[in-house]
Amino acid sequence: MQEDSIGRLLQQAAARAIRYRDELPSRPQRPVHDYAGSLAAFDEPLPERGFSGERVIDELAERAEPGLNATTGSGFFGWVIGGSHPVGVAADWMTSAWGQNAGNHHAMPAAAAAEAVAARWLLELLDLPRESSVGLVTGATVANFVCLAAARGEVLRRAGWDVEAKGLFGAPEITVLIGDDAHTTVFSALQFLGLGHDRVVRVATDSQGQMLPDDFRRHVRVVSGPAIVVLQAGQINTGGFDSFGELVPMARRAGAWIHVDGAFGAWARACPGLRHLAEGMDLCDSWATDGHKWLQTPYDCGYAIVRDPEAHRRAMTIAASYLPPAMEGERDPSHFVPELSRRARGFATWAIIRHLGRDGIAAMVERHCEVARRMAEKLRGENAIAVVNDVVLNQVIVRFGADEQPERGDTLTRATIARIQRDGALFAGGAKWRGREVMRLSVISWLLDEAAGEAAADAIVAAWHAVRNSEG
């Protein structure tokens, strides 16, 4: 491929991406093709001969775009997914073009340097212990895995067992205490680490999915030996926070490592008006959070933060004779993540923080939470619509047919979600909460403001009225 054709190809890809973003407001806020339709668009025999890059890029866009969800638009409320801010996207494009492997600081110094500075900024933004180490991973799923790997190693080391060298065969048993409404990815991380997703002590929770301190006290009193406690900042449905002020001292007395799943809720600490929700979170031992949620970086980006860098390194360090060792005071990125070859996520993280700044990030988080509260107020004012959670953050869960029997309410809720998705003015998804069907609204895209929230609430109410009228 000639240099001039490389330039044309990259410009072609940029033009297609820009056009897609520009056209988002006028297209349905949902995929036009379902999975079967998308599979049919892509499916063909293995090419015997290759095609030109220009043709491939055009065909990729034409085949993919009908099956894309409008996650980067102003009408997406479906899951806790950030809007891939253009500054992060532009940095991410350059990251792809540069082709840097962020696994080694000698071979790829710029990638490692951007990551080191971004890590320091993250600790300041979230006001977490400045001595902590930070690993840039794919997202909160792997961040939880990394932090819990450090936890597993350290609590066993204190009990005289080297799990990194000997594995779990013959190791002292670890007690894991976790809330009954913890996110599924935390249970997955425990599974991957050999601790089992069912061998945990599940602590009862309240109506918002927050641990009940009295039940936690009952369980933690009988803990002996190595222990890990998993707390939550931002329950995935309600946005609720575990009570760090009450739970952390009890966990400390038991000698437990305290980990926080703060995939999106940790960002409350970046906002003065919301910081009280996560008061005491900084007293824990490790924290998992996402960049591609509230920080608005492109996928994939998450952060594993560990107070004890040595425990972090013991769990994650990858060493080989061909990899230059870190000199005194140098941060080797391969010591904090499970991947040796990986994307240089530090560039987009650095760019977004540099663009928004501390004040811009705080204002965005606060704006989203205010939009969520206003949407909840509007929906509560409508007949037979119930907002199920206390809207303390950016999450709203809703039931339709609140004046009906629960089973009938489930049917109406499902029907309203289907109508919303079919109409396409916004995208919202469903879930089950306390055994009943609900609609989940996550207000987290950088594009969302009061006007977008008002328009979305109006569209939800209109869909509900249409469903109610059609069902008599």
N, C-alpha and C positions, 0 to 999 in steps of 0.2 A: 504494500500500500504506500503510495507516494505521500509526501508531506502535505501537499495541497488537498489531496483527497481526505486525509485525516482531519484537516480543518473543516472541510465541508461536512464530513460525517458528524463531527461534534456539534457544529452549528445546526445541522438538521435535527439532531436529537434535542438540542436546547429549544429550537423552535417548536417542536412537537410538544415538549413539556410545558412551555409557556402557553401555547394555545390551549392545552388541556386545563391549566389553572384558570385561564381567562374565561373559558366556557363553563366552568363549574356552576356558577349561579343560575344559568339558564337550563341546566340539565336536571333530571330527577336526582334527588339526593339519596340514591341507592343504585346498586348495579342494575343495568338493563338486562344483561345476561345472567342467568343463574350458573351454577357449576357445570351442569350438563351443556348449556349453551356455550360456555367458555371452553370447555373441553372439545366440543365440536369445532370451535373456531381455530384451535391450535393443532388438533389431531391431524396427522398426515404421516405417510411412510417416511422412514429415515431418508434424508436427501442423499442421493448418490453423488451429486456434485454440489458445490457451494454456490451461493448467490452473492451479488454485490452487497457491500455493507449498507449502502443507501436503501436498497430494496428491503433488506432485512429489518432495518430500523423502522421504515414505513409500515411494513407488515406487522411488526411487533406492536406498534401503536394501534393500528387498525384492529388487530385481533384482541388486544388486551383492554382497550378503553371501555368497550361495552360491559365488561365484567369487573370494572373498578368501582369500589365504593367511594363515596365523596368524603372521605375522611379528612381531606385538606380544605373542605368548604365550610361555610358558616352555618350549615344546617345539619351538621353531624353531632348527634348526642348519644350514639349507640353504645359505645364502650369508653373506657377511660383512655382515649387516644388523642395525643396532641396533634396539632395541625401542621407539623413540618414547616416551620417558619422559613420564608424565602432566604434569609441570611444563612441559616443552617443548611438549606438545600444547596445554595451556591457553594458553600464551603465543602459540602459533601461531594459535589460534582468535581471540585478540584482534588479532593481526596482520592476519588476514583482515578482521575487522570494522572495524579502523581504516583499511584500504585505503591504506596509505602506499606511495609509490613511493620506494624507497631510493636512487634514482639521483642525488638532488640534496640537498645539506646545507642550503641556504637554504630550499627549499620544504618539506622534511621534516626539521626539525632533530632531533626526538626519535629518529627512525630512524637518522640519521647518528651521533648521539651514542652511542646504545646500541651501534652497530657499532664505533665507535672504541674504546670502553672494552673491549668483548668482544675486539677484536683485540689490545689490549695484554695482556689476561689470557691469551690464547692463547699469546703469546710467552713469558710467564712460566711457564705450565703446561708447555710443551714445552722450555723453557730454550733458546730460539733467540735469535739476536742481537737485542737490543732495538731497534736502529735499523731493523729490517726493516719493510717495508710488508705489509699483509694485505688481500687482496681476498676478499670473501664471494661465492662462486659456487654453482652448482647441486650440485657434488660433485667428487670427485677427477678425473673425466674432464676437466672444464673447468679445474680447478685445474692439472693437468698442462699443459693447453693454454696457460693464461695464463703460467705460469712459463717454459715453453719459448719462448713468444713474446718474453718479456723476455730470455731467453738468446740467442735468435737475433739480436735487435736489438743487444745489447751486444757479442757477439763480432764481428759485422760492423762495428759502429761502431769498434771497436779496429782493424779492418783498413781503415778509411777509407771505409766504405760506409753510407749511411743507408737502411736497408731500409724504414723506416716511410714515407719519402717516395718512394723509387725502386722499391720492390718487389724481387723476386729476380732480375729479368732483368738479366744482366750482373754479378751479385754474385759475390764470391769464394765458392768452394765451402766448405761447412761439413761437417766430419767429425763424425758422431754415433757414440759408442761406447755400447753398451747390452748388458745381459746377455741371454743366449739365452732366459731364462725371465722376462723382464720382462712386466708386465701388458699385455694387449692394448690398453687405453686409452691407454697411452703411445705405442704405435705409431700409434694413431689420431690422437693429437695431432700427431705428426710429419707424418702425412699431411695434416692440415688446414692445417699451416703451410708446406706446399710443400717439406718436407724429405724426404718419401717414407718409407713404412714399410719399403721394401726396400733403400733406399740407405744403410743403416746398417752399421756394423761390429759384428757380433754376437760378443760375448765368451762363450767356453765357460763352463759352470757345473758345479757339483758335484751330488751326489745330492739336495741340498736346494734346488737352484735358485739358489745363491749364486755370484757371479762368482768364477772362478779367478784369483787375483792374478797367477800366472805368465803366463796367457794375456792378461790385461789389459796386463801389462807389455810383452809382445811386440807388441801392437797399438799401444799408446800411444807407443812409442818412435819409430814412423815417422810420427806425426802432425805435420803442418806446416800452419800457417794456422789459421783459426777452427775451434774444436772445442767440442763439448758432450758431457759424460759424464753418463749417466743411471744412478744407483744406486738401490737398493731397500731399503726398511725394511719387512719383512713380505711375503714371497713369498705369493701368493694361495692356494697349496695347502699349503705347508709352514710358513709363518710365518717362514722364514729371512731373515737380514739379510746384505747385502753387508758386507765387511770395510772399514769406513770408515777405520780406522787405517792400513791398507796401501794402499788405493786412492786416497784423497784426495791424499796427497803426490805420487803419480805423476801424477795428473791436473793438479795445480797446476804441476808442472814443465813440463807440456805447454801451459800457458796456457789450459786448458779451463775453461769454465763448468761447475760441478758441480750437477746437479739431483737431488733425491731424491723418488721416488714412495713416500710414506709413508702411503697411504690409511688404513690402520689401524695399521701398525707404529710410526708416529711416536709413538703414544701410550705406547709403552714408556718414553719419556723422562719421562712424568708420574708414573712409578712407581719409587721408589727401588730396589726389588728386581729390576727389569727393565731399568733404565737402561743397564746395561753392554752390552746387546744393540745399542744405538744410540750407543755411545760414539764421538765424533768426527763425528757427523752434523751438529752445529752448525757445523762448519768448511766446510760446503758453501755454495752460493750461492742456492739456492731449494728450496722444499719444498712438496709437495702433500699435503693430508690431508683427511679427511672429518669432518664433525660428525655426520652421520646414521649413522655406524658407532659408534665407541667412546664418543663424547660423548652419544649417545642423543637428539640433536635429531630432530625430524620431518624428513621429506624436504621440499624438497631443500636440502642445506646442505653446502658444502665450503669449504676455505680455500686460497688461493694465497698463499704467503709468499715474499717476495723480499728478500734482504739489501740490495740496492741499490734504494732507492725510485725513483731517477731512471730507471733502466733499466725498472722496472715502469711508471712513468708514461708513458715514451716509447712503450711497446708498447700501452698501453691507453687513454690519455686520449681522451675524447670531448669536443669543444668546439663550441659554437655561440653566436651572438650573444645568443640568448634565455636562455642558461644563465649565471647569475651566477658570476664567477670566484671561486676560493678566495682568501681573505685570507691574509696571512703567518701561518703557524702552524696554519692550518685544514686539516683532512683532508677532501678532496673525494672521496666514495665512487666517483664516476664515473671516477676516474683509475686504478682498480685492477682493473676487471672489463670484459668485453666487452659488457655489457648496460647500456643507459641506463635502460630501464624494467625494474624487477625487484622481487621480493618483499623485504620488510624482514627479512632473515634474522638480523640482529643481535639482535632482540628475544628469539627463542627461544634463541640461543646465550648471550646475557647471562643469561637466566633459569635455564638448566641449570647454568651455572658458578656462579651465585649460590646455587643450591639445593644442589648437591653439594659445592662447595668443592674446594680442592686435595686435601685428605685423602680426601674421598669418591670423587673420580675415581681417585686412586691405589689405594684399597682395591678399587674395582670392577674395575679392570684386573687387579690381582693375583689377585682371587678368580676371575675368568674363566680365567686361565692355570692356576691350581691345579685348577679343575674339569676343564679340558682334559687335564691330566696324569693326573688320577685316572681319567677315562674311558678314556684310552689304556691305563693299567695294567690296568684291568678287561678291556678287549677283548683285550689281549695274552695274558691268562691263559686265554683260551678256545681250544679246539682248532681249528686251521686258520683262525684270524683273525690277520691280520698288520697291524700299524701300520707304515706305510711311512716316515713322516717322524720326525725328531727333534722331539719336542714341546717347542719352546722358547718358544712364545707361546700362542696360543689356537686354533691350527689342528691338526686331526687328520685324516690320510688313511688309509683302511683298505681292505684287500683281504680277500675271503672265498674260501675254498678254497685257502689257501696251500699245502696238501699236494698239490694237483693240478697238472697241466700248465697253463702260463700261459693258453692259450686257454680251458680249462675254468674256470680261476679268473675270467676275464673274464665268462663266462656266469653263474657263481654270484654274482659281485658285482652284476651287473645285476639278477639275480633277487632278491637280498636287498634292494637299494634299492627295487625295485618293491614287495616285500612290506612293507617299512617304511612306504612312502607309502600303501599300501592299508590297512594296519592303522590308521594315523592317530594313534598315540600320540605321535609326533614327526614332524618333517619333516626329511629329509636328502636331499641331491642327489648326483649323480655327476659324474665328470670323467675325463679321461685324464691319466695321469702316467707319463712315460717309456714311452709307447705302450701302457700297460695301464690297464684300467678300475679306478677307485677310488671309494670313497664319501668325500665331504668333510664334515667336521663343523666348524662355526665357532661357537665359544662366545663370544657377544658381546652378547646381550640383557641389559639391566639386571636382568631377572627371574631370570636363571639363577644358581643357587646349587648347593651340594654335593648337596642332595636331588634337584634337577631333573636334575643330571648323572648321578646314580646311577640314577634312574628311566629316563632315556634310554638309558644303557648296557644296562640290563636288557632294555629293549624291543628294542634292536639284537640282543642275543644271542638273545632269543626268536625274532626274525624269522629269524636265521641258522639256528637249529636247525630251524625249520619248513621252510625251504628245503632244508636238507640231508636231512631225513627224507623230504620229498616226492620228492626226486630219488634216493633209495636210497643 
